[in-house]
Amino acid sequence: MKILKEFRDFILTGNVIDLSVAVILAGAVGMVVNGFTEDIMMPIVGQFSDEIDFSDKKIILSPAVGVKGEEGFKPENAIRYGAWVNALVNLVIVGFILFVIVKAYGTVRKPKEKKTSGPTQEELLAEIRDILKEKA
C-alpha cells in the first residue's frame, strides 16, 4: 500500500501533470505543423520548382513484383527523398516555432532580482586601502 501512495503522490505532482500536458500539446502541434508543411508549404515550394510535388519523389531501386495481396508479392524498394524533403521543411518550421515561443517567453518572464549579499569589489578594495594607510 505504501508503494501505491508514493506512486499517487508522484503522479499528482505538478511536474508530471505539466509534462503530460506538454506531450499531448506537442502531438497536436505536430499534426498542425505536418498539415501546414504538406498542405501549404510544399505546394508553394513546388510552385517555385516547376510544380514538382516532392512528396511523391523517389528513386526506385527495385520495382514491385506481382499483385499486392497475392502470393509471391514483393513490394517496391525505393529511396523516398521527397518525403525526406518534407521532413526537412517540417523541421525548419518546428524549429522556427520553438524559437518564437522561447523568445516570447524570455520577454514575458520577470528578470530575476540580484541579491547583494555583501560589499562590492570596489568597496572591499577601498577598505583594504584604508587599512593599509592606517598601518603605514
N, CA, C and O atoms as a GROMACS GRO file, in nm:
protein
  544
    1MET      N    1   0.081  -0.120   0.000
    1MET     CA    2   0.000   0.000   0.000
    1MET      C    3   0.085   0.126   0.000
    1MET      O    4   0.047   0.229  -0.056
    2LYS      N    5   0.202   0.118   0.064
    2LYS     CA    6   0.290   0.234   0.069
    2LYS      C    7   0.337   0.271  -0.072
    2LYS      O    8   0.350   0.389  -0.105
    3ILE      N    9   0.362   0.171  -0.153
    3ILE     CA   10   0.407   0.196  -0.290
    3ILE      C   11   0.298   0.267  -0.369
    3ILE      O   12   0.327   0.360  -0.444
    4LEU      N   13   0.174   0.226  -0.353
    4LEU     CA   14   0.063   0.290  -0.424
    4LEU      C   15   0.049   0.436  -0.382
    4LEU      O   16   0.022   0.523  -0.465
    5LYS      N   17   0.067   0.464  -0.252
    5LYS     CA   18   0.058   0.601  -0.203
    5LYS      C   19   0.171   0.686  -0.262
    5LYS      O   20   0.149   0.800  -0.304
    6GLU      N   21   0.292   0.630  -0.263
    6GLU     CA   22   0.406   0.702  -0.321
    6GLU      C   23   0.384   0.727  -0.469
    6GLU      O   24   0.415   0.835  -0.520
    7PHE      N   25   0.330   0.626  -0.540
    7PHE     CA   26   0.303   0.642  -0.683
    7PHE      C   27   0.199   0.750  -0.706
    7PHE      O   28   0.215   0.834  -0.795
    8ARG      N   29   0.092   0.751  -0.625
    8ARG     CA   30  -0.011   0.853  -0.638
    8ARG      C   31   0.048   0.992  -0.613
    8ARG      O   32   0.017   1.086  -0.687
    9ASP      N   33   0.131   1.005  -0.510
    9ASP     CA   34   0.194   1.133  -0.481
    9ASP      C   35   0.283   1.178  -0.596
    9ASP      O   36   0.287   1.297  -0.630
   10PHE      N   37   0.355   1.083  -0.656
   10PHE     CA   38   0.442   1.114  -0.768
   10PHE      C   39   0.362   1.162  -0.889
   10PHE      O   40   0.396   1.261  -0.953
   11ILE      N   41   0.254   1.089  -0.920
   11ILE     CA   42   0.172   1.123  -1.037
   11ILE      C   43   0.104   1.258  -1.018
   11ILE      O   44   0.086   1.332  -1.115
   12LEU      N   45   0.065   1.290  -0.898
   12LEU     CA   46  -0.009   1.414  -0.874
   12LEU      C   47   0.080   1.536  -0.854
   12LEU      O   48   0.030   1.646  -0.830
   13THR      N   49   0.211   1.519  -0.864
   13THR     CA   50   0.297   1.637  -0.854
   13THR      C   51   0.279   1.722  -0.980
   13THR      O   52   0.241   1.672  -1.085
   14GLY      N   53   0.306   1.847  -0.965
   14GLY     CA   54   0.286   1.940  -1.076
   14GLY      C   55   0.372   1.909  -1.197
   14GLY      O   56   0.328   1.928  -1.310
   15ASN      N   57   0.494   1.861  -1.176
   15ASN     CA   58   0.584   1.837  -1.287
   15ASN      C   59   0.533   1.728  -1.381
   15ASN      O   60   0.542   1.742  -1.503
   16VAL      N   61   0.479   1.620  -1.324
   16VAL     CA   62   0.430   1.510  -1.408
   16VAL      C   63   0.307   1.554  -1.486
   16VAL      O   64   0.294   1.520  -1.604
   17ILE      N   65   0.218   1.627  -1.423
   17ILE     CA   66   0.099   1.675  -1.492
   17ILE      C   67   0.138   1.773  -1.602
   17ILE      O   68   0.084   1.767  -1.712
   18ASP      N   69   0.231   1.864  -1.571
   18ASP     CA   70   0.279   1.958  -1.673
   18ASP      C   71   0.341   1.885  -1.791
   18ASP      O   72   0.320   1.921  -1.906
   19LEU      N   73   0.420   1.780  -1.760
   19LEU     CA   74   0.484   1.704  -1.867
   19LEU      C   75   0.380   1.633  -1.954
   19LEU      O   76   0.393   1.632  -2.076
   20SER      N   77   0.279   1.576  -1.892
   20SER     CA   78   0.178   1.506  -1.971
   20SER      C   79   0.100   1.603  -2.059
   20SER      O   80   0.068   1.570  -2.173
   21VAL      N   81   0.069   1.721  -2.008
   21VAL     CA   82   0.001   1.822  -2.089
   21VAL      C   83   0.091   1.864  -2.205
   21VAL      O   84   0.044   1.882  -2.317
   22ALA      N   85   0.220   1.880  -2.178
   22ALA     CA   86   0.314   1.919  -2.283
   22ALA      C   87   0.322   1.813  -2.392
   22ALA      O   88   0.330   1.847  -2.511
   23VAL      N   89   0.322   1.686  -2.355
   23VAL     CA   90   0.330   1.579  -2.454
   23VAL      C   91   0.205   1.577  -2.542
   23VAL      O   92   0.214   1.561  -2.664
   24ILE      N   93   0.088   1.595  -2.479
   24ILE     CA   94  -0.037   1.597  -2.557
   24ILE      C   95  -0.038   1.716  -2.651
   24ILE      O   96  -0.076   1.703  -2.768
   25LEU      N   97   0.003   1.832  -2.602
   25LEU     CA   98   0.007   1.951  -2.687
   25LEU      C   99   0.109   1.936  -2.799
   25LEU      O  100   0.086   1.981  -2.911
   26ALA      N  101   0.222   1.872  -2.769
   26ALA     CA  102   0.324   1.852  -2.872
   26ALA      C  103   0.269   1.765  -2.985
   26ALA      O  104   0.298   1.790  -3.102
   27GLY      N  105   0.190   1.663  -2.950
   27GLY     CA  106   0.128   1.580  -3.054
   27GLY      C  107   0.033   1.660  -3.141
   27GLY      O  108   0.032   1.645  -3.263
   28ALA      N  109  -0.046   1.745  -3.078
   28ALA     CA  110  -0.140   1.828  -3.154
   28ALA      C  111  -0.065   1.929  -3.241
   28ALA      O  112  -0.101   1.949  -3.357
   29VAL      N  113   0.037   1.992  -3.186
   29VAL     CA  114   0.116   2.088  -3.263
   29VAL      C  115   0.186   2.016  -3.378
   29VAL      O  116   0.198   2.071  -3.488
   30GLY      N  117   0.232   1.894  -3.354
   30GLY     CA  118   0.296   1.816  -3.460
   30GLY      C  119   0.202   1.791  -3.577
   30GLY      O  120   0.242   1.800  -3.693
   31MET      N  121   0.076   1.760  -3.546
   31MET     CA  122  -0.022   1.739  -3.654
   31MET      C  123  -0.048   1.868  -3.730
   31MET      O  124  -0.061   1.867  -3.853
   32VAL      N  125  -0.055   1.980  -3.658
   32VAL     CA  126  -0.078   2.110  -3.724
   32VAL      C  127   0.040   2.145  -3.814
   32VAL      O  128   0.022   2.188  -3.928
   33VAL      N  129   0.162   2.127  -3.762
   33VAL     CA  130   0.281   2.160  -3.841
   33VAL      C  131   0.292   2.068  -3.961
   33VAL      O  132   0.329   2.112  -4.070
   34ASN      N  133   0.262   1.940  -3.943
   34ASN     CA  134   0.267   1.847  -4.055
   34ASN      C  135   0.166   1.886  -4.163
   34ASN      O  136   0.197   1.883  -4.282
   35GLY      N  137   0.045   1.921  -4.121
   35GLY     CA  138  -0.055   1.967  -4.217
   35GLY      C  139  -0.013   2.094  -4.286
   35GLY      O  140  -0.033   2.110  -4.407
   36PHE      N  141   0.047   2.187  -4.211
   36PHE     CA  142   0.096   2.312  -4.269
   36PHE      C  143   0.204   2.284  -4.373
   36PHE      O  144   0.207   2.345  -4.480
   37THR      N  145   0.294   2.191  -4.339
   37THR     CA  146   0.402   2.157  -4.432
   37THR      C  147   0.348   2.095  -4.560
   37THR      O  148   0.382   2.138  -4.670
   38GLU      N  149   0.263   1.993  -4.544
   38GLU     CA  150   0.216   1.919  -4.662
   38GLU      C  151   0.115   1.998  -4.744
   38GLU      O  152   0.117   1.992  -4.867
   39ASP      N  153   0.027   2.074  -4.677
   39ASP     CA  154  -0.083   2.137  -4.749
   39ASP      C  155  -0.057   2.282  -4.790
   39ASP      O  156  -0.125   2.333  -4.879
   40ILE      N  157   0.039   2.347  -4.727
   40ILE     CA  158   0.064   2.489  -4.758
   40ILE      C  159   0.206   2.510  -4.811
   40ILE      O  160   0.225   2.564  -4.920
   41MET      N  161   0.306   2.468  -4.732
   41MET     CA  162   0.445   2.499  -4.770
   41MET      C  163   0.492   2.421  -4.893
   41MET      O  164   0.552   2.480  -4.984
   42MET      N  165   0.466   2.290  -4.897
   42MET     CA  166   0.518   2.211  -5.009
   42MET      C  167   0.455   2.250  -5.143
   42MET      O  168   0.526   2.248  -5.244
   43PRO      N  169   0.326   2.284  -5.150
   43PRO     CA  170   0.275   2.335  -5.278
   43PRO      C  171   0.344   2.466  -5.320
   43PRO      O  172   0.365   2.489  -5.439
   44ILE      N  173   0.378   2.551  -5.223
   44ILE     CA  174   0.449   2.675  -5.256
   44ILE      C  175   0.588   2.644  -5.308
   44ILE      O  176   0.633   2.701  -5.407
   45VAL      N  177   0.658   2.552  -5.239
   45VAL     CA  178   0.791   2.511  -5.284
   45VAL      C  179   0.781   2.448  -5.423
   45VAL      O  180   0.865   2.474  -5.510
   46GLY      N  181   0.680   2.364  -5.444
   46GLY     CA  182   0.660   2.303  -5.575
   46GLY      C  183   0.633   2.404  -5.683
   46GLY      O  184   0.676   2.385  -5.797
   47GLN      N  185   0.562   2.512  -5.651
   47GLN     CA  186   0.533   2.618  -5.749
   47GLN      C  187   0.661   2.684  -5.798
   47GLN      O  188   0.674   2.715  -5.916
   48PHE      N  189   0.756   2.705  -5.706
   48PHE     CA  190   0.882   2.770  -5.744
   48PHE      C  191   0.981   2.672  -5.806
   48PHE      O  192   1.086   2.714  -5.856
   49SER      N  193   0.949   2.544  -5.805
   49SER     CA  194   1.039   2.445  -5.865
   49SER      C  195   0.967   2.371  -5.977
   49SER      O  196   0.970   2.248  -5.984
   50ASP      N  197   0.903   2.446  -6.064
   50ASP     CA  198   0.832   2.392  -6.181
   50ASP      C  199   0.724   2.291  -6.142
   50ASP      O  200   0.711   2.186  -6.204
   51GLU      N  201   0.648   2.323  -6.038
   51GLU     CA  202   0.534   2.245  -5.992
   51GLU      C  203   0.568   2.100  -5.964
   51GLU      O  204   0.492   2.009  -5.997
   52ILE      N  205   0.682   2.079  -5.901
   52ILE     CA  206   0.722   1.945  -5.861
   52ILE      C  207   0.655   1.914  -5.727
   52ILE      O  208   0.661   1.995  -5.634
   53ASP      N  209   0.591   1.796  -5.716
   53ASP     CA  210   0.535   1.752  -5.590
   53ASP      C  211   0.639   1.663  -5.523
   53ASP      O  212   0.660   1.549  -5.563
   54PHE      N  213   0.704   1.716  -5.420
   54PHE     CA  214   0.814   1.645  -5.357
   54PHE      C  215   0.770   1.519  -5.284
   54PHE      O  216   0.848   1.424  -5.272
   55SER      N  217   0.647   1.516  -5.234
   55SER     CA  218   0.605   1.401  -5.153
   55SER      C  219   0.606   1.270  -5.232
   55SER      O  220   0.619   1.163  -5.172
   56ASP      N  221   0.594   1.276  -5.363
   56ASP     CA  222   0.593   1.154  -5.445
   56ASP      C  223   0.729   1.123  -5.508
   56ASP      O  224   0.741   1.023  -5.578
   57LYS      N  225   0.828   1.204  -5.484
   57LYS     CA  226   0.959   1.183  -5.548
   57LYS      C  227   1.033   1.069  -5.481
   57LYS      O  228   1.041   1.061  -5.359
   58LYS      N  229   1.088   0.980  -5.566
   58LYS     CA  230   1.162   0.865  -5.514
   58LYS      C  231   1.252   0.809  -5.622
   58LYS      O  232   1.232   0.833  -5.741
   59ILE      N  233   1.352   0.735  -5.578
   59ILE     CA  234   1.439   0.661  -5.668
   59ILE      C  235   1.409   0.514  -5.645
   59ILE      O  236   1.433   0.461  -5.536
   60ILE      N  237   1.357   0.448  -5.748
   60ILE     CA  238   1.318   0.308  -5.734
   60ILE      C  239   1.441   0.219  -5.751
   60ILE      O  240   1.507   0.221  -5.855
   61LEU      N  241   1.470   0.143  -5.647
   61LEU     CA  242   1.583   0.051  -5.652
   61LEU      C  243   1.542  -0.083  -5.713
   61LEU      O  244   1.616  -0.142  -5.792
   62SER      N  245   1.424  -0.129  -5.675
   62SER     CA  246   1.368  -0.249  -5.739
   62SER      C  247   1.216  -0.234  -5.742
   62SER      O  248   1.155  -0.204  -5.640
   63PRO      N  249   1.156  -0.255  -5.859
   63PRO     CA  250   1.010  -0.236  -5.871
   63PRO      C  251   0.934  -0.348  -5.799
   63PRO      O  252   0.989  -0.452  -5.766
   64ALA      N  253   0.806  -0.322  -5.776
   64ALA     CA  254   0.719  -0.421  -5.713
   64ALA      C  255   0.702  -0.540  -5.807
   64ALA      O  256   0.698  -0.524  -5.929
   65VAL      N  257   0.693  -0.657  -5.748
   65VAL     CA  258   0.675  -0.779  -5.826
   65VAL      C  259   0.543  -0.842  -5.786
   65VAL      O  260   0.520  -0.868  -5.668
   66GLY      N  261   0.456  -0.867  -5.882
   66GLY     CA  262   0.328  -0.931  -5.854
   66GLY      C  263   0.222  -0.830  -5.816
   66GLY      O  264   0.240  -0.710  -5.830
   67VAL      N  265   0.110  -0.883  -5.768
   67VAL     CA  266  -0.003  -0.801  -5.729
   67VAL      C  267  -0.016  -0.808  -5.578
   67VAL      O  268  -0.005  -0.914  -5.518
   68LYS      N  269  -0.040  -0.691  -5.518
   68LYS     CA  270  -0.050  -0.684  -5.373
   68LYS      C  271  -0.165  -0.773  -5.324
   68LYS      O  272  -0.275  -0.769  -5.378
   69GLY      N  273  -0.136  -0.852  -5.221
   69GLY     CA  274  -0.238  -0.942  -5.165
   69GLY      C  275  -0.228  -1.084  -5.220
   69GLY      O  276  -0.286  -1.176  -5.163
   70GLU      N  277  -0.155  -1.102  -5.330
   70GLU     CA  278  -0.139  -1.235  -5.386
   70GLU      C  279  -0.008  -1.296  -5.339
   70GLU      O  280   0.080  -1.225  -5.290
   71GLU      N  281   0.004  -1.426  -5.354
   71GLU     CA  282   0.124  -1.497  -5.311
   71GLU      C  283   0.242  -1.458  -5.401
   71GLU      O  284   0.226  -1.445  -5.523
   72GLY      N  285   0.358  -1.442  -5.341
   72GLY     CA  286   0.477  -1.407  -5.417
   72GLY      C  287   0.494  -1.256  -5.440
   72GLY      O  288   0.586  -1.214  -5.511
   73PHE      N  289   0.408  -1.178  -5.382
   73PHE     CA  290   0.418  -1.032  -5.399
   73PHE      C  291   0.538  -0.978  -5.324
   73PHE      O  292   0.560  -1.011  -5.208
   74LYS      N  293   0.615  -0.894  -5.392
   74LYS     CA  294   0.726  -0.822  -5.329
   74LYS      C  295   0.703  -0.673  -5.351
   74LYS      O  296   0.687  -0.629  -5.464
   75PRO      N  297   0.701  -0.595  -5.242
   75PRO     CA  298   0.676  -0.452  -5.258
   75PRO      C  299   0.795  -0.380  -5.322
   75PRO      O  300   0.907  -0.431  -5.326
   76GLU      N  301   0.767  -0.263  -5.369
   76GLU     CA  302   0.870  -0.180  -5.430
   76GLU      C  303   0.973  -0.139  -5.325
   76GLU      O  304   0.938  -0.111  -5.210
   77ASN      N  305   1.099  -0.135  -5.365
   77ASN     CA  306   1.207  -0.088  -5.279
   77ASN      C  307   1.256   0.044  -5.338
   77ASN      O  308   1.311   0.047  -5.448
   78ALA      N  309   1.236   0.153  -5.262
   78ALA     CA  310   1.269   0.284  -5.319
   78ALA      C  311   1.323   0.377  -5.211
   78ALA      O  312   1.292   0.364  -5.093
   79ILE      N  313   1.405   0.470  -5.255
   79ILE     CA  314   1.453   0.579  -5.169
   79ILE      C  315   1.356   0.694  -5.187
   79ILE      O  316   1.348   0.754  -5.295
   80ARG      N  317   1.281   0.726  -5.083
   80ARG     CA  318   1.177   0.829  -5.091
   80ARG      C  319   1.236   0.964  -5.046
   80ARG      O  320   1.210   1.009  -4.935
   81TYR      N  321   1.315   1.026  -5.131
   81TYR     CA  322   1.379   1.151  -5.095
   81TYR      C  323   1.279   1.267  -5.085
   81TYR      O  324   1.307   1.366  -5.017
   82GLY      N  325   1.165   1.257  -5.150
   82GLY     CA  326   1.063   1.361  -5.140
   82GLY      C  327   1.005   1.370  -5.000
   82GLY      O  328   0.983   1.480  -4.948
   83ALA      N  329   0.981   1.255  -4.939
   83ALA     CA  330   0.932   1.254  -4.800
   83ALA      C  331   1.038   1.313  -4.708
   83ALA      O  332   1.005   1.378  -4.609
   84TRP      N  333   1.164   1.290  -4.740
   84TRP     CA  334   1.273   1.346  -4.660
   84TRP      C  335   1.278   1.499  -4.672
   84TRP      O  336   1.301   1.568  -4.573
   85VAL      N  337   1.255   1.550  -4.792
   85VAL     CA  338   1.250   1.696  -4.811
   85VAL      C  339   1.134   1.753  -4.730
   85VAL      O  340   1.150   1.857  -4.665
   86ASN      N  341   1.019   1.686  -4.731
   86ASN     CA  342   0.905   1.730  -4.650
   86ASN      C  343   0.943   1.731  -4.502
   86ASN      O  344   0.906   1.824  -4.430
   87ALA      N  345   1.015   1.629  -4.456
   87ALA     CA  346   1.056   1.623  -4.315
   87ALA      C  347   1.152   1.738  -4.282
   87ALA      O  348   1.146   1.793  -4.172
   88LEU      N  349   1.240   1.773  -4.375
   88LEU     CA  350   1.332   1.885  -4.351
   88LEU      C  351   1.256   2.017  -4.338
   88LEU      O  352   1.286   2.098  -4.251
   89VAL      N  353   1.158   2.038  -4.426
   89VAL     CA  354   1.077   2.160  -4.418
   89VAL      C  355   1.002   2.161  -4.286
   89VAL      O  356   0.990   2.265  -4.221
   90ASN      N  357   0.950   2.045  -4.246
   90ASN     CA  358   0.882   2.030  -4.117
   90ASN      C  359   0.974   2.069  -4.002
   90ASN      O  360   0.933   2.140  -3.910
   91LEU      N  361   1.097   2.022  -4.006
   91LEU     CA  362   1.196   2.051  -3.902
   91LEU      C  363   1.223   2.201  -3.893
   91LEU      O  364   1.230   2.256  -3.783
   92VAL      N  365   1.238   2.266  -4.006
   92VAL     CA  366   1.265   2.410  -4.006
   92VAL      C  367   1.146   2.486  -3.947
   92VAL      O  368   1.165   2.580  -3.870
   93ILE      N  369   1.025   2.445  -3.982
   93ILE     CA  370   0.906   2.512  -3.929
   93ILE      C  371   0.896   2.492  -3.778
   93ILE      O  372   0.871   2.588  -3.705
   94VAL      N  373   0.915   2.369  -3.730
   94VAL     CA  374   0.909   2.343  -3.586
   94VAL      C  375   1.018   2.421  -3.513
   94VAL      O  376   0.993   2.478  -3.407
   95GLY      N  377   1.137   2.423  -3.569
   95GLY     CA  378   1.246   2.500  -3.508
   95GLY      C  379   1.214   2.647  -3.498
   95GLY      O  380   1.242   2.711  -3.397
   96PHE      N  381   1.154   2.702  -3.603
   96PHE     CA  382   1.118   2.844  -3.601
   96PHE      C  383   1.009   2.871  -3.498
   96PHE      O  384   1.015   2.970  -3.425
   97ILE      N  385   0.910   2.783  -3.490
   97ILE     CA  386   0.802   2.800  -3.392
   97ILE      C  387   0.858   2.794  -3.250
   97ILE      O  388   0.823   2.876  -3.166
   98LEU      N  389   0.946   2.697  -3.224
   98LEU     CA  390   1.007   2.689  -3.091
   98LEU      C  391   1.091   2.813  -3.060
   98LEU      O  392   1.091   2.861  -2.947
   99PHE      N  393   1.162   2.864  -3.159
   99PHE     CA  394   1.241   2.985  -3.140
   99PHE      C  395   1.151   3.102  -3.100
   99PHE      O  396   1.183   3.176  -3.008
  100VAL      N  397   1.038   3.117  -3.171
  100VAL     CA  398   0.945   3.226  -3.140
  100VAL      C  399   0.887   3.209  -2.999
  100VAL      O  400   0.875   3.307  -2.926
  101ILE      N  401   0.852   3.086  -2.961
  101ILE     CA  402   0.796   3.062  -2.828
  101ILE      C  403   0.897   3.094  -2.719
  101ILE      O  404   0.864   3.161  -2.622
  102VAL      N  405   1.020   3.048  -2.735
  102VAL     CA  406   1.123   3.074  -2.634
  102VAL      C  407   1.154   3.223  -2.627
  102VAL      O  408   1.175   3.277  -2.518
  103LYS      N  409   1.158   3.290  -2.741
  103LYS     CA  410   1.184   3.435  -2.744
  103LYS      C  411   1.072   3.510  -2.673
  103LYS      O  412   1.098   3.601  -2.595
  104ALA      N  413   0.947   3.471  -2.699
  104ALA     CA  414   0.833   3.536  -2.633
  104ALA      C  415   0.835   3.510  -2.483
  104ALA      O  416   0.806   3.599  -2.404
  105TYR      N  417   0.869   3.388  -2.445
  105TYR     CA  418   0.876   3.354  -2.302
  105TYR      C  419   0.984   3.438  -2.234
  105TYR      O  420   0.965   3.483  -2.121
  106GLY      N  421   1.095   3.457  -2.301
  106GLY     CA  422   1.204   3.537  -2.243
  106GLY      C  423   1.165   3.682  -2.222
  106GLY      O  424   1.212   3.744  -2.126
  107THR      N  425   1.081   3.737  -2.307
  107THR     CA  426   1.041   3.877  -2.290
  107THR      C  427   0.932   3.892  -2.185
  107THR      O  428   0.923   3.996  -2.120
  108VAL      N  429   0.849   3.789  -2.167
  108VAL     CA  430   0.741   3.796  -2.069
  108VAL      C  431   0.790   3.766  -1.928
  108VAL      O  432   0.741   3.824  -1.831
  109ARG      N  433   0.885   3.676  -1.916
  109ARG     CA  434   0.935   3.633  -1.786
  109ARG      C  435   0.998   3.749  -1.710
  109ARG      O  436   1.067   3.833  -1.768
  110LYS      N  437   0.973   3.752  -1.581
  110LYS     CA  438   1.031   3.857  -1.497
  110LYS      C  439   1.181   3.833  -1.484
  110LYS      O  440   1.225   3.720  -1.466
  111PRO      N  441   1.259   3.940  -1.492
  111PRO     CA  442   1.402   3.921  -1.467
  111PRO      C  443   1.424   3.893  -1.319
  111PRO      O  444   1.356   3.950  -1.233
  112LYS      N  445   1.519   3.808  -1.291
  112LYS     CA  446   1.549   3.774  -1.152
  112LYS      C  447   1.617   3.893  -1.085
  112LYS      O  448   1.703   3.960  -1.142
  113GLU      N  449   1.575   3.916  -0.960
  113GLU     CA  450   1.636   4.025  -0.885
  113GLU      C  451   1.771   3.979  -0.833
  113GLU      O  452   1.785   3.870  -0.778
  114LYS      N  453   1.869   4.065  -0.850
  114LYS     CA  454   2.002   4.033  -0.800
  114LYS      C  455   2.006   4.062  -0.651
  114LYS      O  456   1.969   4.171  -0.606
  115LYS      N  457   2.053   3.965  -0.577
  115LYS     CA  458   2.066   3.984  -0.433
  115LYS      C  459   2.209   4.029  -0.405
  115LYS      O  460   2.305   3.963  -0.443
  116THR      N  461   2.220   4.140  -0.339
  116THR     CA  462   2.353   4.186  -0.298
  116THR      C  463   2.374   4.140  -0.156
  116THR      O  464   2.319   4.196  -0.062
  117SER      N  465   2.456   4.037  -0.142
  117SER     CA  466   2.475   3.977  -0.011
  117SER      C  467   2.599   4.031   0.060
  117SER      O  468   2.633   3.983   0.168
  118GLY      N  469   2.664   4.127   0.004
  118GLY     CA  470   2.783   4.181   0.068
  118GLY      C  471   2.834   4.301  -0.008
  118GLY      O  472   2.772   4.348  -0.103
  119PRO      N  473   2.948   4.350   0.036
  119PRO     CA  474   3.005   4.467  -0.030
  119PRO      C  475   3.055   4.433  -0.171
  119PRO      O  476   3.088   4.318  -0.201
  120THR      N  477   3.060   4.535  -0.254
  120THR     CA  478   3.110   4.516  -0.391
  120THR      C  479   3.261   4.506  -0.388
  120THR      O  480   3.325   4.529  -0.286
  121GLN      N  481   3.316   4.471  -0.501
  121GLN     CA  482   3.461   4.456  -0.511
  121GLN      C  483   3.532   4.589  -0.487
  121GLN      O  484   3.638   4.593  -0.424
  122GLU      N  485   3.473   4.697  -0.535
  122GLU     CA  486   3.533   4.828  -0.514
  122GLU      C  487   3.533   4.867  -0.367
  122GLU      O  488   3.630   4.924  -0.317
  123GLU      N  489   3.424   4.834  -0.298
  123GLU     CA  490   3.418   4.865  -0.155
  123GLU      C  491   3.522   4.787  -0.076
  123GLU      O  492   3.585   4.841   0.015
  124LEU      N  493   3.541   4.660  -0.112
  124LEU     CA  494   3.643   4.580  -0.044
  124LEU      C  495   3.783   4.635  -0.069
  124LEU      O  496   3.865   4.643   0.022
  125LEU      N  497   3.808   4.675  -0.194
  125LEU     CA  498   3.940   4.732  -0.225
  125LEU      C  499   3.962   4.864  -0.151
  125LEU      O  500   4.073   4.892  -0.107
  126ALA      N  501   3.858   4.943  -0.136
  126ALA     CA  502   3.869   5.068  -0.062
  126ALA      C  503   3.899   5.040   0.085
  126ALA      O  504   3.979   5.110   0.146
  127GLU      N  505   3.836   4.939   0.142
  127GLU     CA  506   3.863   4.902   0.282
  127GLU      C  507   4.008   4.858   0.299
  127GLU      O  508   4.075   4.900   0.394
  128ILE      N  509   4.056   4.774   0.207
  128ILE     CA  510   4.195   4.728   0.215
  128ILE      C  511   4.290   4.846   0.205
  128ILE      O  512   4.389   4.854   0.278
  129ARG      N  513   4.259   4.939   0.115
  129ARG     CA  514   4.343   5.058   0.100
  129ARG      C  515   4.347   5.138   0.230
  129ARG      O  516   4.453   5.182   0.273
  130ASP      N  517   4.229   5.156   0.292
  130ASP     CA  518   4.223   5.232   0.416
  130ASP      C  519   4.299   5.164   0.529
  130ASP      O  520   4.367   5.230   0.607
  131ILE      N  521   4.289   5.031   0.537
  131ILE     CA  522   4.362   4.957   0.641
  131ILE      C  523   4.512   4.970   0.620
  131ILE      O  524   4.587   4.989   0.715
  132LEU      N  525   4.555   4.961   0.495
  132LEU     CA  526   4.698   4.974   0.466
  132LEU      C  527   4.747   5.115   0.497
  132LEU      O  528   4.860   5.131   0.542
  133LYS      N  529   4.665   5.218   0.476
  133LYS     CA  530   4.704   5.355   0.509
  133LYS      C  531   4.719   5.373   0.658
  133LYS      O  532   4.810   5.441   0.703
  134GLU      N  533   4.626   5.311   0.737
  134GLU     CA  534   4.635   5.322   0.883
  134GLU      C  535   4.761   5.256   0.937
  134GLU      O  536   4.820   5.308   1.031
  135LYS      N  537   4.803   5.144   0.881
  135LYS     CA  538   4.922   5.074   0.927
  135LYS      C  539   5.050   5.147   0.890
  135LYS      O  540   5.152   5.133   0.957
  136ALA      N  541   5.046   5.225   0.784
  136ALA     CA  542   5.168   5.293   0.739
  136ALA      C  543   5.196   5.419   0.812
  136ALA      O  544   5.296   5.486   0.783
   0.00000   0.00000   0.00000
